[in-house]
Structure formats: C-alpha cells, structure tokens
Amino acid sequence: MTTPAVKPRILVYLLRRDVRLSDNPVFHSISLLTNKSNSESRKSSSAGIRDREDSVVPKNDTPCFTHLLPVYIFPAQQVEVSGFLSSPTEKSPYPPARSRVANLWRTGPHRARFIAEGAWDLKQRLEGLGCGSGLEVRVGMVEEVVEHILSYYAEQKDEEGNTKADVEAVWITSDEDPEAQQEEAAVKAIAHEKGVDFRAWNDEKYYVDDGDLPFNNINDLPNVYTTFRKSLEPLRKRPRQTLPTPDRLPPLPPNIPPQKAPFEIPTCVLKLKDALLSPLEADPSCGLPSPPRMPEGTETGHPFEGGESSALVRLSDLITNGLMTSYKATRNGMLGVDYSTKLSAYLAQGHLTARQIHWAMVDFEEGNGAGKGQAGYGKGESDGTAGVRFELLWRDYMRLCLRKFGDRFFHIDGIRDWANDPINNKNDIGNERHRPSRKCWRQIDKGCAIGDPAQTLDSFTRFRSGRTGVGLIDAANRELFLTGYTSNRARQNVASFLSSHLGIDWRLGAEWYEFLLIDYDVSSNWGNWQYVSGVGNDPRQGRIFNPVKQAFDYDPHGKYIKAWVPELRGVRTTKHNGAKQGEMDQQRLLGLFQAWKLSLWEKQALGLDGLDWVEHPLVQIQFSVNRGRGGESDGKMRGGGGVGWRGRGRGRGRGRDMRRLGNEEKAERLQSQDSGVNGF
Ligand SMILES: Cc1cc2nc3c(=O)[nH]c(=O)nc-3n(C[C@H](O)[C@H](O)[C@H](O)COP(=O)(O)OP(=O)(O)OC[C@H]3O[C@@H](n4cnc5c(N)ncnc54)[C@H](O)[C@@H]3O)c2cc1C
C-alpha cells in the first residue's frame, strides 16, 4: 500500500493551563487557518460582539497542516500517575509526585478531580464541533510524551519506506512557572531534534495583556502592587477584547499514538478520576493521625465542577444574579457559595480568562444582556465590579512577580533581597532605617537552625489537622482539607498563623496549600504565602493577623467556626438572661474562638475536657473584649508572633489614635485607605 495522495500533516497542540475553546489564541488561530483553507477569510460564526477581529496569525501564513492533535498531559512530577498503570504488577517509572520540603502530594484529590473534569469537558466540546476534532489525554513527563508521539509518526512507514503522516509542528502556550518553562525548553529541544517546527504562544491569560504594560523590562515591575496598579488605571479601560470561539477545527489524525506503557488511559471521565484518585485514596489520612471529617449539615463553599462549560455557567450566574455588584460588600465572607466569585480555580486551569470576566461585567455595567433588574445593571462601574478588577490585577501582579523573581519565589528567604533591597528600592520597600533582619524558621528536618524538629512536625501536624486550639485557624484548615477551598480572609489568617505565631517555615504551608487547593496557582499561592509571611513584597512588613480579633470582625456570630469545628457547636454564644437575652455575648465568643478559655464546667458539659487541642493549644492569644462602659483592657499575645496587642472586641476602633493600634490593625487601616478595596 502506498501513502495516500494527501499525506496527513499534523499539528500537535499541548494544552496545559489553557484548557478551553473560547478566548484561546491557539485554537482561534488554528480555526482561522482552517477556515482560510476552506473559504478565504471566513469568520467564525460564533464570534460575539466583544470578540476581537484581528488574527494572531500573520497574513501570509498559509495552513501547513491537515490534522490537529490536541493533547492534555498529566505531568508525572506534579500529579501522581501510578493509578494509570495498566496492571497491578506494573511499576511506575516515576518517583511519587511529592513536594520538596514537606514531602506532601503535589496535587491532592480536590484539584485532581477538577482538572480531570476540565480536560474531559474540553474533549467533549471539541467533539461537539462535529468536525472530527477531539482531545487525547496522556500521562508522563511532558517531554517524554512528546518524544513518544513524534517517534511514533516518524516510525510509521508505508511499503515504500515513506512516513504515513508527518508532524509539522508542536505548539504550546508559555507560562511564567519555572517548571513549565523547563518543560517548554525540553519539548522545544525534542521537536528540533526531530526536525519539527516548535512554537510557544504568548500567554493571554492576563487581565491586562502583558504586551500592554508601561514597561518592557520585567525588572521595571514595581515592588509594590499599588504602584503597579496606579500605572494602569483606570483598570476598566485596559483589557483587550476576547477572541472568538472556533466553530471548526481540523480533525484528529487518522492514526493516534497510544499512551506509552506501562500506563493506559481510561475511556470515561469517571475512570479517569478513579485513576487519579486511587493512589491518594490509599493514603486517605495524608499522614494525619486524625484527619478532619466532614461535619454533619455543613456544605462546601465550592461545589463547582471543573471545565470551561461550568466556568461559563458560573460567570453567567454571577452576572445574572447581580453578585458582581455586591462583591465589595461580601468578599470578606467565609461561609457559603456566593460571598466571592469562586472563579479562581477556573482561572488557574485556564478554563476561563480574566478578560472574559471583565467583558461580562462591562456588558452588565452597560445594560446589555443578562442581569436586567439587578442592582447596578446599566449603571456603569460599581464598587463591586471595580473590586473584582482590582483582584484580577493582583493575580496579574503575582504572575509578573514570578517572572521577575523566578526561583526566588520558592526560596526560604523569599524574594526580598535582605541585604540590599531596602536601600536599592528606597521608594518601594522602605529605607535603611527599616533594613530587615533575615527570618529564622522552625523546620521539620534534622539540623535546622531553631527548635526541635520533632516538636515542629507535631505542631505542623496539628495545624494541618485543624487542632491548634484557635477556632478560626482550625475551621479554615478543616474546610481546606475537606473541600479544597477556603476564603481569602481565612487563607491570610492561616498563613500568618503558621509563619508568625508558630514561626514555622512558610514553605511547608505553601506546599500544604499546593496539595489541597482546587485553585492552586503557582504564582498566586507562593506569592501570597511570601507576602503574608514577611518575605515577599509587602511594603508594610511585620503585619500579623490576630485570629481572635479577625474572628470577632469576620465571624461575629461564630457560624463559620461552628460549621467546621462541630465539637464546638454546643458552645453558647448568646446572653441567656436579662434585657439583652439572645444577643451575642462577646465574652462567650472568646470561648468559641479559643476553647481553652471555656470554663471547666462548660468543657465538661460539652465533652471537651481532656482534649489536647482544647487544654494545650499551640498558642494562647490573650485578647480582651470591652466590658461595661467601653473601657479597654490591654492584652499580650504569646507564641511565635510575640507582638503586643491591644484588643477591643468588634469593629475597627474608628477614630482611635493610630499610635494606639496594634501592628495588624495599622496595616489593615493603611491598606484600606491606600487601596480602596482591602486586598489584604
Ligand atoms: C496564603 C494564600 C494563598 C493563596 N493561594 C492562591 C492560589 O493558589 N490560587 C489562587 O488563585 N489564589 C490564591 N490566593 C488568593 C485568593 O485567596 C484567592 O484567589 C481567592 O480566595 C479565590 O476565591 P475567589 O475566586 O472567590 O476570589 P475573588 O475574591 O472572587 O477574586 C476574584 C479573582 O481575583 C483573583 N484574586 C483574588 N485575590 C487574590 C490575591 N490575593 N492574589 C492573587 N489573585 C487574587 C483570583 O483569581 C480570584 O478568582 C491565596 C491567598 C493567600 C492569602
């Protein structure tokens, strides 16, 4: 048999964090090329009013491929792939996908499930185009998978010794993550070695496209977010248009290389999830002697499935129900589904883009389309929509910081240049008077500088189990463990608690989050951990969140803590006699926020006496609430942080002299004055 007259010419597109059909520069360009070959300059019929008209493909570019092979790879160093082994007797050639410092799984069950759903959704969307398109799922090291694909096609020959199909090019979307960049370099080298064209596309996942920044050199990125933001205001004017969603793509090649042994790829999404989850389920406690259990009656705040289809539904629900308008007022919530957008996981996996969110909000603000009748509809930018844009720019900023600082994002000393920064960047970080001293951390490995590693491991284990004895921290860590999500407010408190109160190496916390978060994003996670732990680019270093005061401010009825720490549900928090019967009793709340404060009688009545985390909390935070005529009582916070604290119960003490405020409160006050929306 000879090679057919038209030999397949294949384009391999490796999807990573761009797992969507809409607003995807690569799919868009491929569809333009395909359509050009069929009818000159035919526009995508699904182009929306907001879609950009320009092609990202040069005009003289002619289609040089007949088939498209989109491939999603679960990378073996990040995702445990032993569940894909074709038989129980096979062994994975890869080491377990565990983290460097804490030896935790790098991708836990919540995100693994979400990613699988996302890949499957894209597969179905591509198949749904009805033009023979689809998606192949693979596991392994990305460069090995690519090598296998290219070799397969090079080795498939007809009787005359000609290849049956040629791979013309390998395309990928570039990423800021150093690990992803290494992957990209390795794939490029293999492609070149095999004589195949390689192209890394620009990442168009930013809110403000990185081609539109007011500087060319990444070293000119300001070290302070506010400076960066101001250079881009008004933020509403900045994003580029979205790209049309293709309605036609080249078909899959007639022959597709199988998954390389010893693995095999499941044929349905349920089995795909099984393969990802089975190695993790073999270790359900994740090294915790008593892992948290789902409390009865409590529901996840993140009930969403992964994938572009679900992302678009969530975005549409947010718009239709007017939730973007109320965002600023609700974003510091901790309980429920709708206090914040819950779009982070979709953004992290590239199931949705920041500019899709922006343009959906613009339509709402201009009174076009969905959301009619909701507050803010047709009334221009509101505090809420501005607040969402502000946060989306934080995400851009964290990514750009990763580009600027590279591997220092993962270094124990962080991105601060401890010796020189305050002097070199006088305007940004501070001045010589504030030259910081390098932080020392408790660690879990032998030979660490301070503390007993065994004791540190014990504290870290209790922290992860939600048994520190500090209600807000325990609720947040249990929620994270059980659902893969916890609010921004909770994350700040947790990160501050681990790094400042416990003085534990912040990277352990970042890896814990990497393992569990559904929305894990390398730049947002490591950048925020650094920021809160005092080794990042927080201009007001030394801020420490007091989790008792934060509970008074953000969980004033104790509902969040009771939802996730069911042992404390019986703690009475209201006054039970007198004229104010039924009102919240702040003294009682103190016992909910730190159970060691409960009376012996109450502990016994609730079965809490003798519990280690109740009797021996990792930290005792002295915090007094206002009694009687509004007098203040001083308190001291003991434990890792060791800063003086002047607590006054609820509220932010408006009108008080700044000199009398605690560190954290000053920082919060300054931040909210500075930023309009309290990003931190
Ligand atoms: C210690 C710590 C770790 C974090 N790890 C991650 C992470 O791995 N992935 C992640 O996406 N976010 C992370 N964040 C930021 C933030 O907590 C989440 O983005 C947010 O809680 C997600 O919920 P949402 O989508 O409802 O956010 P919303 O409040 O609705 O915000 C809208 C979007 O803005 C972006 N955003 C909001 N706050 C931040 C921020 N502080 N930094 C960067 N982007 C932000 C997110 O993309 C978010 O989806 C972390 C924060 C802290 C303090």
The ligand as a MOL file (V3000), in Angstrom:
LIG
                    3D

  0  0  0     0  0            999 V3000
M  V30 BEGIN CTAB
M  V30 COUNTS 53 58 0 0 0
M  V30 BEGIN ATOM
M  V30 1 C -1.8100 32.2450 51.6050 0
M  V30 2 C -2.6340 32.4520 50.3640 0
M  V30 3 C -2.5660 31.5330 49.3240 0
M  V30 4 C -3.3040 31.7450 48.1580 0
M  V30 5 N -3.2270 30.8240 47.1410 0
M  V30 6 C -3.8950 31.0470 45.9800 0
M  V30 7 C -3.7930 30.1340 44.8980 0
M  V30 8 O -3.0630 29.1430 44.9300 0
M  V30 9 N -4.5430 30.3750 43.7830 0
M  V30 10 C -5.3350 31.4890 43.6710 0
M  V30 11 O -5.9920 31.6730 42.6450 0
M  V30 12 N -5.4000 32.3830 44.6710 0
M  V30 13 C -4.7240 32.2000 45.8160 0
M  V30 14 N -4.8320 33.1070 46.8360 0
M  V30 15 C -5.5640 34.3580 46.5970 0
M  V30 16 C -7.0510 34.3530 46.9940 0
M  V30 17 O -7.1900 33.8890 48.2990 0
M  V30 18 C -7.9000 33.5090 46.0590 0
M  V30 19 O -7.6480 33.8820 44.7270 0
M  V30 20 C -9.3870 33.7190 46.3180 0
M  V30 21 O -9.6860 33.4450 47.6450 0
M  V30 22 C -10.1700 32.8250 45.3960 0
M  V30 23 O -11.5400 32.9360 45.6070 0
M  V30 24 P -12.4510 33.7280 44.5710 0
M  V30 25 O -12.2490 33.2280 43.1960 0
M  V30 26 O -13.8270 33.7020 45.0730 0
M  V30 27 O -11.8240 35.1790 44.6720 0
M  V30 28 P -12.4840 36.6090 44.4500 0
M  V30 29 O -12.4180 37.3290 45.7390 0
M  V30 30 O -13.7960 36.4970 43.8100 0
M  V30 31 O -11.4580 37.3490 43.4790 0
M  V30 32 C -11.5880 37.3130 42.0510 0
M  V30 33 C -10.3210 36.7300 41.4690 0
M  V30 34 O -9.2220 37.5960 41.7300 0
M  V30 35 C -8.0410 36.8290 41.9600 0
M  V30 36 N -7.5380 37.1030 43.3200 0
M  V30 37 C -8.2480 37.4650 44.4090 0
M  V30 38 N -7.4310 37.6910 45.4540 0
M  V30 39 C -6.1770 37.4550 45.0060 0
M  V30 40 C -4.8930 37.5180 45.6110 0
M  V30 41 N -4.7300 37.8680 46.8930 0
M  V30 42 N -3.8270 37.1690 44.8740 0
M  V30 43 C -3.9470 36.8140 43.5680 0
M  V30 44 N -5.1390 36.7610 42.9510 0
M  V30 45 C -6.2360 37.0760 43.6540 0
M  V30 46 C -8.4380 35.3660 41.8280 0
M  V30 47 O -8.1270 34.9320 40.5260 0
M  V30 48 C -9.9400 35.3900 42.0630 0
M  V30 49 O -10.6150 34.3560 41.4130 0
M  V30 50 C -4.1130 32.9140 48.0260 0
M  V30 51 C -4.1720 33.8130 49.0830 0
M  V30 52 C -3.4460 33.5890 50.2310 0
M  V30 53 C -3.5340 34.5980 51.3430 0
M  V30 END ATOM
M  V30 BEGIN BOND
M  V30 1 1 1 2
M  V30 2 1 2 3
M  V30 3 2 2 52
M  V30 4 2 3 4
M  V30 5 1 4 5
M  V30 6 1 4 50
M  V30 7 2 5 6
M  V30 8 1 6 7
M  V30 9 1 6 13
M  V30 10 2 7 8
M  V30 11 1 7 9
M  V30 12 1 9 10
M  V30 13 2 10 11
M  V30 14 1 10 12
M  V30 15 2 12 13
M  V30 16 1 13 14
M  V30 17 1 14 15
M  V30 18 1 14 50
M  V30 19 1 15 16
M  V30 20 1 16 17
M  V30 21 1 16 18
M  V30 22 1 18 19
M  V30 23 1 18 20
M  V30 24 1 20 21
M  V30 25 1 20 22
M  V30 26 1 22 23
M  V30 27 1 23 24
M  V30 28 2 24 25
M  V30 29 1 24 26
M  V30 30 1 24 27
M  V30 31 1 27 28
M  V30 32 2 28 29
M  V30 33 1 28 30
M  V30 34 1 28 31
M  V30 35 1 31 32
M  V30 36 1 32 33
M  V30 37 1 33 34
M  V30 38 1 33 48
M  V30 39 1 34 35
M  V30 40 1 35 36
M  V30 41 1 35 46
M  V30 42 1 36 37
M  V30 43 1 36 45
M  V30 44 2 37 38
M  V30 45 1 38 39
M  V30 46 1 39 40
M  V30 47 2 39 45
M  V30 48 1 40 41
M  V30 49 2 40 42
M  V30 50 1 42 43
M  V30 51 2 43 44
M  V30 52 1 44 45
M  V30 53 1 46 47
M  V30 54 1 46 48
M  V30 55 1 48 49
M  V30 56 2 50 51
M  V30 57 1 51 52
M  V30 58 1 52 53
M  V30 END BOND
M  V30 END CTAB
M  END
